[in-house]
Amino acid sequence: MAARVLRARGAAWAGGLLQRAAPCSLLPRLRNRSREDSWLKSLFVRKVDPRKDAHSNLLAKKETSNLYKLQFHNVKPECLEAYNKICQEVLPKIHEDKHYPCTLVGTWNTWYGEQDQAVHLWRYEGGYPALTEVMNKLRENKEFLEFRKARSDMLLSRKNQLLLEFSFWNEPVPRSGPNIYELRSYQLRPGTMIEWGNYWARAIRFRQDGNEAVGGFFSQIGQLYMVHHLWAYRDLQTREDIRNAAWHKHGWEELVYYTVPLIQEMESRIMIPLKTSPLQ
């Protein structure tokens, strides 16, 4: 009887030892699995390059302190003609008045894209202080207040964005026409603005042959991680020819390949300038 008890205790002790020892036998497998998990995670986790400066300081022009405002006004279809009329009467007066540190860069109607839409681009020489100064003065401008009141009855909706210009793009300057304009807008994935800037600093040289590059901007206030490229073409066929020609230049396809994954959404507007637009 005693011998049986001893044998049972010995077996139990040995079994317990084996149970405790079993995890040790799995350690190599667990280590391998841990390495595999780490390797798989590295495929999907984007490595962030630490920066010591704001994107705006790294990408914007250092020699200017210009701030841009891009406005989108969706107009009631039956009011578009009247809307254009009052804009052409009032906006050039602000543009030409030296007491306002701002410039009307361009004003358009969308031709292809969102219909019955007006687009205005303003430049404020002096950045945010200039913007504040203009806004304060316009609050005292009776003609502008009447214009805003009349305009409000013609609109369905409106939105705006404050932008900076990329350092490697042309600064928008008045040009003669006739031209059509394309505003290509890109919603980037958060955290990819520096990459976009690095690639387009090289890509822009492929799109300068026909003087079609007007301006390139990125958002600071409003919808963030937005990029806008503004192009001018003689007509739609010229646009098609110039864009197709870029694909025959060595290096363009590689830059497109690397920038496409940075984009969440993109939109193209073909726009016609109003008669009073500095960009014709």
C-alpha positions as CSV (number, residue, x, y, z in Angstrom):
1,M,0.0,0.0,0.0
2,A,2.8,2.4,1.0
3,A,4.6,1.5,-2.3
4,R,1.4,2.4,-4.3
5,V,1.2,5.8,-2.5
6,L,4.8,6.5,-3.2
7,R,4.4,5.7,-6.9
8,A,1.3,7.9,-7.2
9,R,3.1,10.8,-5.5
10,G,6.1,10.3,-7.8
11,A,3.9,10.3,-10.9
12,A,2.0,13.4,-9.7
13,W,5.3,15.2,-9.0
14,A,6.7,14.2,-12.4
15,G,3.5,15.3,-14.1
16,G,3.6,18.7,-12.4
17,L,7.2,19.0,-13.4
18,L,6.3,18.3,-17.0
19,Q,3.5,20.9,-16.9
20,R,5.8,23.5,-15.6
21,A,8.5,22.6,-18.1
22,A,6.1,22.6,-21.1
23,P,6.1,26.4,-21.5
24,C,9.9,26.4,-21.7
25,S,9.7,24.0,-24.6
26,L,7.4,26.5,-26.4
27,L,9.7,29.5,-26.0
28,P,11.4,29.2,-29.4
29,R,8.0,29.1,-31.1
30,L,6.8,32.1,-29.1
31,R,10.0,34.0,-30.0
32,N,9.5,33.2,-33.6
33,R,5.9,34.2,-33.5
34,S,6.8,37.5,-31.8
35,R,9.4,38.2,-34.6
36,E,6.7,37.4,-37.2
37,D,4.2,39.7,-35.6
38,S,6.8,42.5,-35.4
39,W,7.7,42.0,-39.0
40,L,4.0,42.1,-40.1
41,K,3.4,45.2,-38.1
42,S,6.3,47.0,-39.8
43,L,4.5,46.5,-43.1
44,F,1.5,48.5,-42.0
45,V,2.8,51.0,-39.5
46,R,4.2,54.2,-41.1
47,K,7.5,55.3,-39.7
48,V,7.2,59.0,-38.8
49,D,10.2,61.2,-39.5
50,P,10.4,63.6,-36.5
51,R,10.3,67.3,-37.4
52,K,11.4,70.2,-35.4
53,D,9.5,72.8,-37.4
54,A,6.0,73.4,-38.7
55,H,5.0,72.2,-42.2
56,S,4.2,75.8,-43.1
57,N,7.7,76.9,-42.4
58,L,9.3,74.0,-44.3
59,L,7.1,74.3,-47.4
60,A,6.1,78.0,-47.8
61,K,8.0,80.8,-49.4
62,K,10.4,82.4,-47.0
63,E,10.8,85.6,-48.9
64,T,7.1,86.6,-48.7
65,S,4.5,86.6,-45.9
66,N,1.6,86.3,-48.3
67,L,-1.6,84.6,-47.2
68,Y,-4.3,83.4,-49.6
69,K,-8.0,83.0,-49.2
70,L,-9.9,80.7,-51.5
71,Q,-13.7,81.1,-51.6
72,F,-16.3,78.7,-53.0
73,H,-19.8,80.1,-53.5
74,N,-22.6,77.9,-54.6
75,V,-25.1,80.2,-56.3
76,K,-28.8,79.7,-57.0
77,P,-29.0,78.8,-60.7
78,E,-31.4,81.6,-61.5
79,C,-29.1,84.2,-59.7
80,L,-25.8,83.4,-61.3
81,E,-25.9,86.3,-63.8
82,A,-26.9,88.8,-61.2
83,Y,-24.3,87.4,-58.8
84,N,-21.5,87.9,-61.4
85,K,-22.7,91.4,-62.1
86,I,-22.5,92.6,-58.5
87,C,-19.1,90.9,-58.0
88,Q,-17.7,92.6,-61.1
89,E,-18.9,95.9,-59.7
90,V,-17.6,95.7,-56.2
91,L,-14.6,93.3,-56.0
92,P,-12.4,95.3,-58.3
93,K,-12.9,98.4,-56.2
94,I,-11.4,96.6,-53.2
95,H,-8.6,95.2,-55.3
96,E,-7.7,98.7,-56.6
97,D,-8.0,100.5,-53.3
98,K,-4.5,101.0,-51.8
99,H,-5.9,101.2,-48.3
100,Y,-6.7,97.5,-48.5
101,P,-3.5,95.3,-48.3
102,C,-5.1,92.6,-50.5
103,T,-5.2,91.7,-54.2
104,L,-7.8,89.9,-56.1
105,V,-5.8,87.1,-57.8
106,G,-8.6,85.7,-59.8
107,T,-12.4,85.2,-60.0
108,W,-14.2,82.5,-62.0
109,N,-17.3,80.5,-62.7
110,T,-17.0,76.7,-62.7
111,W,-17.6,75.3,-66.2
112,Y,-17.0,71.6,-65.6
113,G,-17.3,70.3,-62.0
114,E,-19.7,71.6,-59.5
115,Q,-22.2,73.7,-61.5
116,D,-23.4,77.3,-60.7
117,Q,-20.3,77.8,-58.5
118,A,-18.2,80.9,-58.2
119,V,-14.5,80.7,-57.1
120,H,-12.5,83.7,-55.8
121,L,-8.8,83.8,-54.9
122,W,-7.5,86.7,-52.8
123,R,-3.9,87.4,-51.7
124,Y,-3.2,89.3,-48.4
125,E,0.2,91.0,-48.5
126,G,1.4,90.8,-44.9
127,G,-0.3,87.5,-43.7
128,Y,-2.8,87.3,-40.9
129,P,-2.4,91.0,-39.8
130,A,-3.3,92.1,-43.3
131,L,-6.3,89.8,-43.4
132,T,-7.5,91.2,-40.1
133,E,-7.0,94.8,-41.3
134,V,-9.0,94.1,-44.4
135,M,-11.8,92.5,-42.5
136,N,-12.1,95.3,-40.1
137,K,-12.1,98.0,-42.8
138,L,-14.8,96.1,-44.8
139,R,-17.1,96.1,-41.7
140,E,-17.1,99.9,-42.1
141,N,-17.5,99.9,-45.9
142,K,-21.2,100.6,-46.6
143,E,-21.0,99.6,-50.2
144,F,-19.5,96.2,-49.3
145,L,-22.1,95.6,-46.6
146,E,-24.8,96.3,-49.1
147,F,-23.1,93.9,-51.5
148,R,-22.9,91.2,-48.9
149,K,-26.6,91.6,-48.1
150,A,-27.6,91.3,-51.8
151,R,-25.2,88.4,-52.3
152,S,-26.6,86.4,-49.4
153,D,-30.0,86.2,-51.1
154,M,-28.3,84.6,-54.2
155,L,-26.3,81.9,-52.4
156,L,-27.1,78.3,-51.5
157,S,-23.9,77.8,-49.5
158,R,-20.3,79.1,-49.3
159,K,-17.0,78.0,-47.7
160,N,-13.5,79.3,-47.7
161,Q,-9.9,78.2,-46.8
162,L,-6.8,80.1,-45.8
163,L,-3.7,78.9,-47.8
164,L,0.0,79.4,-48.1
165,E,1.9,79.0,-51.4
166,F,4.4,76.3,-52.0
167,S,8.0,77.7,-52.2
168,F,8.7,75.8,-55.5
169,W,5.6,77.1,-57.4
170,N,5.2,80.2,-59.4
171,E,3.5,83.1,-57.7
172,P,0.2,83.9,-59.5
173,V,0.5,87.0,-61.6
174,P,-2.0,88.6,-63.9
175,R,-2.0,87.1,-67.4
176,S,-3.9,87.9,-70.6
177,G,-6.3,85.5,-72.2
178,P,-8.4,84.0,-73.3
179,N,-7.6,81.0,-71.1
180,I,-9.5,78.3,-69.3
181,Y,-8.3,77.4,-65.8
182,E,-8.1,74.1,-64.0
183,L,-8.2,74.0,-60.2
184,R,-7.0,70.5,-59.1
185,S,-7.7,69.9,-55.4
186,Y,-6.2,67.0,-53.4
187,Q,-7.2,65.8,-50.0
188,L,-4.0,64.3,-48.6
189,R,-3.7,61.7,-45.9
190,P,-2.7,63.3,-42.6
191,G,1.0,63.4,-42.1
192,T,2.0,63.3,-45.8
193,M,2.3,67.0,-46.7
194,I,6.1,67.0,-46.4
195,E,6.3,64.0,-48.8
196,W,4.0,65.7,-51.2
197,G,6.1,68.8,-51.2
198,N,9.3,66.8,-51.7
199,Y,7.9,65.0,-54.7
200,W,6.3,68.0,-56.3
201,A,9.4,70.2,-55.9
202,R,10.8,67.8,-58.6
203,A,7.6,67.2,-60.5
204,I,6.9,70.9,-61.2
205,R,9.8,71.1,-63.7
206,F,8.0,68.7,-66.0
207,R,5.0,71.0,-66.2
208,Q,6.6,74.4,-67.1
209,D,7.1,74.1,-70.8
210,G,3.8,75.8,-71.8
211,N,3.7,78.3,-68.9
212,E,0.6,76.5,-67.7
213,A,1.5,76.5,-64.0
214,V,-0.2,79.4,-62.2
215,G,0.1,78.6,-58.5
216,G,0.3,75.9,-55.9
217,F,-1.1,76.2,-52.4
218,F,-1.7,74.2,-49.2
219,S,-4.3,74.8,-46.5
220,Q,-3.8,76.3,-43.1
221,I,-7.3,76.9,-41.9
222,G,-10.5,75.3,-43.1
223,Q,-10.3,71.8,-44.6
224,L,-6.8,70.7,-43.6
225,Y,-4.3,68.7,-45.6
226,M,-5.7,70.2,-48.8
227,V,-3.5,71.0,-51.8
228,H,-4.7,73.1,-54.7
229,H,-2.8,73.4,-58.0
230,L,-4.0,76.1,-60.4
231,W,-3.3,75.7,-64.2
232,A,-4.0,77.8,-67.3
233,Y,-4.6,76.4,-70.8
234,R,-5.8,77.9,-74.0
235,D,-8.5,75.3,-74.3
236,L,-9.5,71.8,-73.3
237,Q,-7.5,70.2,-76.2
238,T,-4.4,72.1,-75.2
239,R,-4.8,70.8,-71.7
240,E,-5.1,67.2,-73.0
241,D,-2.0,67.6,-75.2
242,I,0.2,69.1,-72.4
243,R,-0.9,66.5,-69.8
244,N,-0.2,63.6,-72.3
245,A,3.2,65.1,-73.2
246,A,4.3,64.9,-69.5
247,W,4.1,61.1,-69.6
248,H,6.8,61.0,-72.3
249,K,9.3,62.8,-70.0
250,H,11.6,60.5,-68.1
251,G,10.9,60.6,-64.4
252,W,7.3,61.9,-64.5
253,E,5.7,58.5,-64.2
254,E,7.9,57.7,-61.1
255,L,6.8,60.9,-59.3
256,V,3.1,60.1,-60.1
257,Y,3.6,56.6,-58.8
258,Y,4.8,57.8,-55.4
259,T,2.3,60.7,-55.0
260,V,-0.9,58.8,-55.7
261,P,-0.8,56.8,-52.5
262,L,-0.7,60.1,-50.5
263,I,-4.1,61.1,-51.8
264,Q,-7.4,60.4,-50.1
265,E,-9.6,62.3,-52.6
266,M,-9.1,64.5,-55.6
267,E,-11.3,66.9,-57.7
268,S,-10.8,68.8,-60.9
269,R,-12.7,72.0,-61.8
270,I,-12.5,73.7,-65.2
271,M,-13.2,77.4,-64.7
272,I,-13.9,80.4,-66.9
273,P,-12.6,83.8,-65.6
274,L,-15.0,86.7,-65.2
275,K,-14.3,89.8,-67.3
276,T,-12.7,91.7,-64.3
277,S,-10.5,88.8,-63.2
278,P,-6.7,89.7,-63.3
279,L,-6.2,86.1,-64.5
280,Q,-7.7,86.0,-68.0
